[in-house]
Amino acid sequence: MSETKLTRTLIGKAVSTKMDKTVTVLVERRVKHPIGKIVVKSKKYHAHDENNEVREGDTVEISETRPISRTKSWKVSRIVERAVQI
C-alpha cells in the first residue's frame, strides 16, 4: 500500500511580485475572540512562483513544500482568480 502525503494548502491574495520567482501572499483568517467578537488575523508567506505567472492582486492557492530558501517553504499550486486590470 502506498501512502499519499497530505500537504497543507492556503488561499490568499498576492500582494508583491517584485522578487524573481517569488511572490508574497497575504492569507487572512477569521478567529473568534474570547469576548465574542470575530477578529481577522493575517499573515504573509513567501511562495515560489517558477514562471513568474502571478500578478499583484491575484487570488492564489499555495501549498507547503520543502524549504527553498531561508524564507520560502511554500509554492504556488494554482491561480484561483485573476485580478481585474483597469
LINDA-V654342 format. One record per backbone hydrogen bond with DSSP energy under -1.0 kcal/mol. NH is the residue of the N-H (numbers start at 1). CO is the residue of the C=O. Records with the same first field share a line. If there is no record, write none. Layout:
NH = CO / CO
//
This chain:
10 = 62
12 = 60
13 = 26
14 = 58
15 = 24
16 = 24
23 = 47
24 = 16
25 = 45
26 = 13
27 = 43
29 = 41
31 = 39
33 = 37
36 = 33
39 = 31
41 = 29
43 = 27
45 = 25
47 = 23
48 = 74
49 = 21
52 = 49
57 = 14
58 = 55
59 = 81
60 = 12
61 = 78
62 = 10
63 = 75
64 = 8
65 = 73
68 = 72
69 = 72
75 = 63
76 = 48
77 = 61
78 = 61
80 = 59
81 = 59
//
